[in-house]
C-alpha cells in the first residue's frame, strides 16, 4: 500500500505517513472478538448475562473501529435478554409450584446423630 498524497510505501497497519498525512481506512478488517464471544455466550446455559456484557462491549468497539459484527452484537443482546427472562420465569414457576412439596422438617438422617444407613 502506498500513501495517496506522497506515494511512499506504507506499513500494513499504518495510520499516518512519514509525510504527515493521516490515512483513512474504509473499515477495519475482521470480526470483533467481543461481539462473536457475546453471541456464543448467549446460547450457553447459565451465562447469557455474560453474553449481554460481551455484546455491549463489542458494540461500543465496533462503533469506534468499524469492524464487522454489529448485527451479531445486537442480536446477541436481544437473545440474551430473551433467554434470561425465560430462565427467570421458568425458575419462578418451578419454585412456586414445588415449594409446597418440600417437607417441613429435615429427614431423620440429618436430625438423628445415631441414625445408620447399614
Buried (B, 14 or more C-beta within 10 A) or exposed (E): EEBEEEEEEBEEEEEEBEEEBEEEEEEBEEBBBBBBBBBBBBEEEEBBBBBBBBBBBBBEBBEEBBBBBBEBBBBBBEBBBEBBEEBEEEEEEEEEEEEEEEEEEEEEEEEEEEEEEE
